[in-house]
Amino acid sequence: MEPLGVLPAASGVDIHRCRSCGNHRICRRGWRTRCHICLDERSSGTALDTSREMLSRLPVEPVLAHQVRQFADVATDDAVSPRAAAEFRAAVALGHDLDRRRDDGWTDLAGDVHGLPWYGQRRQSSSHGTWGVHVRCGSWQRLTGPGKGCVACPPEAGDRSFTALRDTPYLLYLVKHRGLVKFGVGGTLRVREHLRTGAELLEVVEGRHADVIAAEAILKRRKREAGQPLRAWRTRRMPNSFGRGTEVVRSRVRIRLTDVLLDGLDVTDRFVR
């Protein structure tokens, strides 16, 4: 894990980036920490044992089987390794936890899910918190809960938050700006936020929150496998709504949202003027 040194010094914490998968985690400055998703010698035993339970469900849960195989990048007839299943489970758990704190107008969320992967064990409550960038002012802030708003900006009319519920309709979107493509999840306001900054709408698919979060995890894994930067990155071509580029790829990378969200409903026309 690599500390990035981007959070205010007074916070006592920093964002750490995994050199292997590129995911971020909040931890104390100067501490050693591990990735939420990638397994190591401390987590392999329990994680691999419980991942076999997930693998046993694949023959009778076709949607889950499709998601896991896409995440592991294996063909339909090939076996999924326990390690890949464990890391898929961790990626989805992390996505759900971050989305509990997500508001429209915030990007680049990074958190600390204490004990992840816990894999069915009792979750520990201690955490270093969740941080994100407020798009309007560009400042890093700790998110204290949905709807709390930015401490530096005046209230903005129409702000709302999304409460993460497993079966709640949610959006997976794809937008483009000057040769760069961004994928992401959120509500209607998040999609329109990108359009206001000049991004071109490519595709928006609506699905169950649980399935949308899993699809985003698959796209993040594919970004790494496509040779795109693992770190957050910015260029002058990126609008502010793209954040630091953690979900941004070059336009030559082919992405179709319906490939990773099979039961999703294409609602792109909802955003076309």
C-alpha positions in Angstrom: 0.0 0.0 0.0 1.3 3.4 -1.0 0.4 6.6 0.9 -0.6 9.4 -1.4 -0.3 12.4 0.9 -3.5 14.2 -0.3 -5.6 14.6 2.8 -5.2 17.6 5.2 -2.3 17.0 7.6 -4.5 17.9 10.6 -6.8 14.9 9.8 -4.1 12.4 11.0 -5.1 10.0 8.2 -4.1 9.6 4.5 -5.3 7.7 1.4 -3.3 4.6 0.7 -3.3 3.1 -2.8 -2.9 -0.7 -3.5 0.0 -1.2 -5.9 -1.6 -4.3 -7.1 -5.3 -3.5 -7.9 -5.3 0.3 -7.5 -8.0 0.5 -4.9 -7.8 3.1 -2.1 -8.1 2.9 1.6 -8.0 5.4 4.5 -5.5 4.7 7.3 -3.5 6.6 9.9 -0.4 8.4 8.7 2.7 6.3 9.2 0.7 3.1 9.7 1.0 0.0 7.6 -2.2 -1.3 6.2 -3.5 -3.8 3.7 -5.8 -3.6 0.7 -9.5 -4.1 1.2 -9.7 -6.5 -1.7 -6.4 -8.2 -2.4 -5.7 -11.2 -0.1 -2.5 -11.6 1.8 -1.0 -14.1 4.3 -3.2 -12.8 7.1 -6.5 -13.2 5.2 -6.0 -16.0 2.8 -7.1 -18.9 5.0 -10.5 -17.7 6.2 -11.3 -15.9 3.0 -10.5 -18.9 0.8 -12.6 -21.2 3.0 -15.7 -19.0 2.9 -15.3 -18.2 -0.8 -15.9 -21.9 -1.5 -19.4 -21.4 -0.2 -20.0 -18.7 -2.8 -18.6 -21.0 -5.5 -21.1 -23.7 -4.5 -23.9 -21.3 -5.3 -22.8 -20.5 -8.8 -24.6 -23.4 -10.5 -28.0 -22.3 -9.1 -27.5 -18.5 -9.2 -26.8 -17.6 -12.9 -26.6 -13.8 -12.3 -24.1 -14.3 -9.5 -22.1 -16.8 -11.7 -22.0 -14.3 -14.6 -20.8 -11.5 -12.3 -18.1 -13.6 -10.7 -16.8 -15.0 -14.0 -16.6 -11.5 -15.5 -14.7 -10.2 -12.4 -12.3 -13.2 -12.7 -12.1 -12.8 -16.5 -12.7 -16.5 -17.1 -14.8 -18.2 -19.8 -18.2 -19.7 -19.0 -16.9 -23.3 -18.8 -13.7 -22.5 -16.9 -13.4 -22.9 -13.1 -13.3 -19.8 -10.9 -10.5 -19.9 -8.3 -11.4 -19.4 -4.6 -9.1 -16.4 -4.5 -11.0 -14.7 -7.3 -14.3 -15.4 -5.7 -13.0 -14.0 -2.4 -11.7 -10.8 -4.0 -15.0 -10.4 -5.8 -16.9 -10.7 -2.6 -14.6 -8.1 -1.0 -15.0 -5.7 -3.9 -18.8 -5.8 -3.7 -18.8 -5.4 0.1 -16.5 -2.3 -0.3 -18.7 -0.9 -3.0 -21.8 -1.2 -0.8 -20.1 0.3 2.2 -18.9 3.4 0.3 -22.2 3.9 -1.3 -23.9 4.2 2.1 -22.0 7.5 2.3 -22.3 8.6 -1.3 -24.0 11.9 -2.1 -24.5 13.5 -5.5 -21.8 16.1 -5.9 -19.1 14.0 -4.3 -16.5 11.9 -6.1 -13.3 9.8 -5.4 -14.7 8.2 -2.2 -12.2 6.2 -0.1 -12.9 4.6 3.2 -11.8 2.2 5.9 -14.0 -0.8 6.4 -12.4 -2.2 9.6 -11.7 -5.9 9.2 -12.7 -6.2 5.5 -12.7 -8.9 4.3 -14.8 -10.2 7.2 -16.6 -12.9 5.0 -19.6 -13.7 7.2 -17.8 -13.0 10.5 -19.1 -10.3 12.8 -18.1 -6.9 11.4 -16.0 -4.6 13.6 -17.3 -1.1 14.0 -14.0 0.8 14.4 -13.0 2.8 11.3 -10.8 5.7 10.1 -13.8 7.1 8.2 -14.8 7.8 4.6 -13.4 10.7 2.7 -14.3 12.2 -0.7 -13.9 15.3 -2.9 -16.6 17.8 -3.2 -16.9 18.6 -6.9 -18.0 22.3 -6.4 -15.0 23.4 -4.4 -12.5 20.5 -5.0 -11.7 20.0 -1.3 -11.2 16.7 0.5 -13.6 16.2 3.4 -14.6 13.4 5.7 -18.2 12.3 5.0 -20.2 12.2 8.2 -23.4 10.8 6.7 -25.7 11.2 3.7 -27.1 14.6 3.2 -24.7 16.4 5.6 -23.3 18.6 2.7 -20.0 20.4 2.2 -18.6 22.4 5.1 -17.1 25.0 2.8 -19.9 25.6 0.3 -23.4 27.2 0.8 -26.3 24.8 0.4 -27.2 24.0 -3.2 -30.8 23.7 -4.3 -31.8 20.2 -5.3 -29.1 18.4 -3.4 -30.2 14.9 -2.3 -28.6 11.7 -1.1 -29.1 8.1 -2.0 -29.8 5.6 0.7 -28.2 2.3 -0.3 -30.9 -0.4 -0.4 -30.2 -3.7 -2.1 -33.3 -3.7 -4.4 -33.5 0.1 -4.9 -33.2 1.2 -8.6 -29.7 2.7 -9.2 -27.8 4.0 -12.3 -24.6 2.7 -13.9 -23.4 5.4 -16.4 -20.8 6.0 -19.1 -19.8 9.5 -20.2 -17.1 10.8 -22.5 -15.0 14.0 -22.7 -12.2 14.7 -25.1 -11.0 11.2 -25.6 -11.6 10.1 -22.0 -14.4 7.9 -20.8 -15.7 7.7 -17.3 -17.9 5.0 -15.8 -19.6 5.3 -12.4 -22.7 4.8 -10.3 -25.1 7.2 -8.8 -28.5 8.9 -9.1 -30.0 11.1 -11.7 -28.3 14.2 -10.3 -24.9 12.6 -10.6 -25.4 11.9 -14.3 -26.7 15.4 -15.0 -23.7 16.8 -13.1 -21.4 15.3 -15.7 -23.5 16.7 -18.5 -23.4 20.2 -17.0 -19.6 20.1 -17.1 -19.6 19.4 -20.8 -19.3 15.6 -20.9 -21.0 13.6 -23.7 -23.5 11.0 -22.6 -22.8 7.5 -23.9 -25.0 5.1 -22.0 -27.0 4.9 -18.8 -28.4 1.6 -17.4 -30.7 1.2 -14.5 -30.7 -1.9 -12.3 -30.9 -3.1 -8.7 -28.4 -1.4 -6.4 -26.7 -4.7 -5.6 -26.2 -5.5 -9.2 -25.0 -2.0 -10.1 -22.3 -2.1 -7.4 -21.2 -5.6 -8.6 -21.0 -4.3 -12.2 -18.9 -1.3 -11.1 -16.4 -3.7 -9.4 -16.1 -5.7 -12.7 -15.4 -2.5 -14.6 -12.7 -1.4 -12.1 -11.0 -4.9 -12.5 -11.2 -4.6 -16.3 -9.6 -1.1 -16.1 -6.5 -2.7 -14.5 -6.4 -5.5 -17.0 -6.6 -3.1 -19.9 -3.4 -1.5 -18.8 -4.9 1.7 -17.7 -3.3 3.7 -14.8 -3.9 2.1 -11.5 -3.5 5.4 -9.7 -5.8 8.3 -9.6 -4.8 10.7 -12.4 -5.9 14.0 -13.9 -5.3 15.8 -17.1 -6.4 19.2 -18.2 -8.9 17.6 -20.5 -10.9 16.2 -17.6 -13.9 18.2 -16.3 -14.1 18.6 -12.5 -16.9 16.1 -12.2 -14.5 13.3 -13.3 -12.7 13.8 -10.0 -9.1 12.4 -9.9 -9.7 9.9 -12.6 -10.1 6.7 -10.6 -12.8 5.5 -12.9 -11.5 7.1 -16.1 -10.0 5.2 -19.1 -8.9 6.2 -22.6 -11.7 6.1 -25.2 -10.0 3.3 -27.1 -11.1 0.9 -24.2 -14.3 -0.6 -25.3 -17.0 -0.6 -22.6 -20.6 -1.7 -22.9 -22.6 -1.4 -19.7 -25.2 -4.0 -20.7 -22.3 -6.5 -20.9 -21.8 -6.2 -17.1 -25.4 -5.4 -16.1 -27.3 -8.1 -17.9 -30.8 -7.4 -16.4 -30.3 -3.6 -16.5 -32.8 -1.3 -18.3 -31.3 1.2 -20.8 -32.5 4.6 -19.7 -30.2 6.7 -21.8 -33.1 8.4 -23.4 -34.2 9.8 -20.0 -31.2 12.2 -20.2 -31.4 13.2 -23.8 -32.8 16.7 -24.3 
